[in-house]
Amino acid sequence: MADQNNNEFSRRERFDEVRQIKHKKNRVKRWILYILLAVVLGVVGWGTYLYTEYKSSIDSLQQSAKITKVRDVSSLIAQGKPFSILILGTDTGELDRDRTGLSDSMMVATINPKSNKVTMVSIPRDIMTAIPGDEGTFPQKLNAAYSLDGVGASMKAVQNYLNVPIDSYALVNMKGLETLVKKVGGVSVKSPLSFQYSQATAHDYGPDLYRFHKGSTSYEYSSDNGATWSSSKTVMDGDAALAFSRMRYDDPQGDYGRQQRQRLVLEAMLKKAVNIKTLVDPSFIKAISKNAKTDLDFNDIVKIAQKYRGSVNNQVSDHLQGQGIMYDGVSYQMVPTTEKQRVTNLLRSQLGLKQRETGSQFASDVPTSEISTASYILSQIDEKFVQ
């Protein structure tokens, strides 16, 4: 009998012990669930915060080009097809909503998710042009389209000039380049030439002087007009990147050289900008919204991030090569027909389009009294180019 009682007591004891263990396990499970729930809610909350920040910032980026386009860019992006974007750089200190400034630099970029490639072609801003809608003001420089009729006129002029559809635009304040480079943690760029540049004087002397070296990412800074220099650095901060991008007068290639350096900085910045750490940084998105405008909407940009992101890591650079002329006392660039056709073929092939003859010599119709002289100049340049 005593043995039976002892056995029952032992069973109850084991039962209580098992129940306590189960209770402890359940309590641990609940704590794990609470922690997981907190993490999930935190992620969702952060995601909601990011979404709100993103959408608000991207919505503030959007500004219509106010033109009828040849193709629907939203449809192209939704289908994951190649599309083009005209990149306009202004250097007025702030975005010119009243269009009082000229576009300082121009590039046509094609983004092709099938070939995973971004092709960027610099366009000379001084090309002799008849601005669509303002043909009576001929001759004008291509960058005057922005000041006369806004980004829509710039898009139409480049599209007509090359016979390549321009699907969208991005207007970038070059002054804001300082902030954007800072937000991505700086950029490393090999300089195509050796030069010094001070933003205070726009020459190779003065305060805040930077010194760059051909074929190297290294540079130095001097606050006292070159009397003393800092140790070499290889990662440009915003100020250094802006100085590197702005110099023109001491470059043997003039504006072409400056465009090349702007492309190099932009390419380096794009590669770092697609880093997930940068993409989830609300301050980076805000910095973009303060220094850029585009006609792409929130859904377009989200889909680009999803479908085209890999293309950014494979960038090809080119430029439309013109020749300088003086016409009626003003300097212009005229591009040989063979060179125009080469760039037209390049861009159309990257967009998956059939080859076509390049566009109008001057982007639009001009008065006969003017075009006869301008056409003669172009024919002479074509002959020299072929030789």
N, C-alpha and C positions, 0 to 999 in steps of 0.2 A: 504493500500500500504506500509506504514511504517512497519506494522507488517510482511508483506511478505519479505521486505528487511532485517529486523532483523532476520527472520527465515533462509534466505539464508546465511547471515553472520555467524549465529550460526552454520549452517551445515558446512560451509567452515572452521570455526574455529575448529570444532570437527574433521573434516577430516584432517586438518593440525596437530592437536594434535595426532590423531591416527597414521598418517604417521610418526611423530617424534618418537612416542613410538615404532613403528615397526622398524624404522631406528636404534633406540637405541638397540632394541632386536637383530636385524641383526648384529649390530656391536659387541654386547656381544657374539653372536653365533660365529662370525668370530674369536674373540679373544680366545674363548674356543677351536675352531678348531685349531687355531695357536698353542695354548698351548699343545693340544693333539698331534698335528703333531710333535711339538718339543720333547715331551716325547717319542713318537713312534720312531722318528729318533734317539733319544738318546739311547733308548733301543736297537734298531737295530744296531746302531753304537757300543754300548758296547758289544752286542752279537757278532757282526762281529769281534770286537777286541778280545773278549774272545775266539771265534772260532779259530782265527789266532794264538793266544797265545797257546791255547790247542794243536792245530794240530802240530805246530812247536815243542813244548815241547815233545809231545807224539811220533812224528816221530823220535826225537833224542833218545828216549828210545829204539827204536826197534833195535834188533840185532838177526839175525838168529842163531838157534842152530846148523845148518848145519848137520842135520840128517834127515833120512826118518822116519816119525812117523807112529805109528800104526793107529791113528785116525786123522781126520782133525778137528783141534780145532775151526777154523772159522765156519765150518759147524755146529758143536755142539752148539756154542754160538748163531748163527743165529736162530737155532731151539729152543733155550731156554732149552737145555739139560744139565745135570750135566757134569762137566769137572774137570780135575785135573791140578795142577800146582806145580812144584818143586821150593821151595823157598831156595835159597842159600845165606848165609850171608858171606861176606868177611870182614876181619878186617885189611886191609892193608893201610888204610888211603885214598885210592882212588880205583876206579874200575880197576881191572887188565885185561886190554885188551890183554896183552902179556902172560897171564896165568902163571905168575911167582909165584902166591900165592896159598895156599890151601883154600878150602871153610871152613870157621870157624864154620858154623852151617848149618843144613839141615832140612827142613820140607816138607812134602807132604800135600798139602791142597786140599780138594775137595769142590766144590761149587755147591750146589744143589738147584735150584730155586723152585722145587716142594715141597720139605720139608722145604724150607727157612732156610737152615742150611749150615754153613761152618764147616768142620771137619779138624782140623790141627793135624798132627802126626809128632812129632820130631823123627829124625833118627840119631842114634849115628854116629858120624863122623869117629870113629876108628874101624868100622866093618872090619874084615879081608875080603878082596875082590880081585878078579881077574878083573882088569879093562878091559872092552870090547875094543878090539883093541890093548891092551898092556898086554895080558895074560902072556907073557914071563917075566914080572916084578913081578909076584906073589911071595910072598904075599905083597899086598899094603893095605893101609887104604882107606876107601871109599872116604874120602875127597881129596885124591890124584888124583882122576879122573879129577877134574877141572884143576889142574896144568899140567897134562899130555896131555889132549886132549880137554879141554874146557867144556862148559856146556852140550854139546851134549853127551860126555862120561858120565857125571854125570847122565843125564837123562836115558841113556841106562842102566847104572849100577843099579840104583834104580828100574827101570822097570823090569829088569831081576831078581833082587833079590827078589822082592815081587810078581811078576806076576800081576802087576797092570799097566795099560797104563798111561804113563806120557804125558799129552797133551801139556803142555807149561812150561815155566820156568820164574822165576823172580830172578835176581841177585841184591842183595841189599848190599850197602856199609854200614857196621855197624857204621863206623865213622860218616856217614851222618845222623845217627839216632838222633843226637843232633839237627840238623837243622829241621828235619821233626817233631820231638816232639814240638819244639818251634813254628812251623808254625800252629800246631793244637791247640795251647794254653796250652800245657802241658798235662800230663796224671796222673790219680790217680790209683795206683795199690797196692793191699794188698800183703805184703811180706810174702813168705812161711817160712822164717826163720829170726832170728835176726843176723845182721852182720855189720861190718865196712869195708869200701873199699876205697883205694886211687888209682886213676889211675896213679899217678906218680910212685908208687912203686909196684902196682898190689898186695898189701897185706893190712892188717888191720891197717896200720900205715902210716904216712907221710903227706905231705901237701895235700890240697884239699880232705879232708877226709869226707866221707859220712857215716851216721849211720842209719840203717833201723831196723824196729821192726817187729817181727813175728805177723802175723794176723792183721797188722795195715797198713794204708796208710801213716802214719806220718813218717817223717825222719828229720834229722838235718845235718848241714854242719859245718865243722871246717877247718879253713885255717892254724891253728897252731898245727897240729898233736894231736888234741883232748884236748888241754889246755882249750879252750873255745869253746862253741857250739852256733849255731844260735837257735832261737826259732823254734819250730816244724812247719813243713809245710806238707801239704797233697797233693799238686799238684806238681809232678816232672817236673822240666825244663829239657832241653836237656842233660845237664851235669849229673844231678842226674839219669836220665833214662839210660844213657850210663854206669855209675858206677854200677847201679842196675843190668844191663844186663851182664856185663863183669866178675864179680867175679866168680872164680871157685875153687881156692885152699882151701878156708875155708868152702866150702859147703860139707857136709857129702855125698851128692849124686854126687859130682864132676861135670862132664860135663852134666849129666842128670839134675842136679839142675840148672845149667846155662841155659840150653835149656828151662827149664820150665819158668824161669824168662824172657827170651827173648820172649817166646810165650805170656806171660802176658802183656808185653809192647806192642808187635805188635797188640794184640787183642784190647787193650785200644786205641791204635792209630787209628786202622781201624774204630772203632765205631765213633770216633770224625771226621775222615777224610770224612765220607759220609755225614756230615752236609753240607747243601747247601751253607752256608757262606764260608766254607773251599773250597768246590768244585769250586766256582767261583773266588777264589783268585789266580790270575796268578802267584804270588810269590810261592805259595804252589806247583803248577804244575811244575814250574821251578826247585824248590828244589828237587822234585822227579826225574826229568830228569837228574839232576846232580849226583844223588846218586843211580840210579837203571838202569837196562837193562832188557828187556823182548823180547820174540819173538811174542808177541801179537801186532797187528797193530792198527791203529787209529780206524777203524771201529769196531774191536773186543772190544776195551775198551769202546767205546760209547755204544755198545749194552749191555755190562756187566753192565754199569751204569744204563741202562734202565730196564733190565730184572732181574738182580741179586742183586740189591741194598739191598733189604729187607733181604737177607740171612746173611749179615754182622752182623746184630743185634742178631743173634742166633749162637753163636760159641761154638764148642765142642773141647776140647783139649785132646790129648792122646800122648803116646810115645812108641816107640819100645824098650823094655827092654832087654839089653844084659848082659853078664857077662865078667869081665876082665880076660884075660889070658896073659901069657908071651910066646912068640914063637920066637925062635932064637934070644933071647935077646931084643925083642921089645914087647911093650904092645899093645894088640888088644882087641876088643870087639867081642865076638861070641854070636849070638842070637839063643836060642833054637828053634827048628823047630815048637814046639807048639805055641810059642810066635809069630813067623813069620806068622804062619797060622792065628792066631787071628787078626793081623793087616791087612793081606791080605783080610780076610773076611770083616773086617770093611770098608776098603777103597772101595772094589768092590761093597759092598751093597750101599754105598753112591753115587756111580757112576751109580747105577741101572743095574749092571752087574751080571751075574750068578756067583755062587761060583766056584772057581777053586783051585787046589792045589797051594800052595805058590811056589815061584820061586827057582832058583838055589841057592845052599848053598853059593856059592861065586860069584854069578852074571855072571859068565862065566866059560868056560873050563880052567883048569889049568893042568900043567904037572903031570903025574901020580905019579912021585917021591915025589911031594909036597902034592898032595891032599890026599894021604893015611894018612899022619900024621895029616893034618888039619881036615880030616873027623873023625879021632879017637878022637881028642880033642872035636869036636862038639858033638859026641855021649856021651862023658862023661858029658858034660855040660847039655845035655838034661836029663840024668838020675838024676842029682842033682836038676834040675829045677822041675821035676815031683815029687820028694820026698819032 
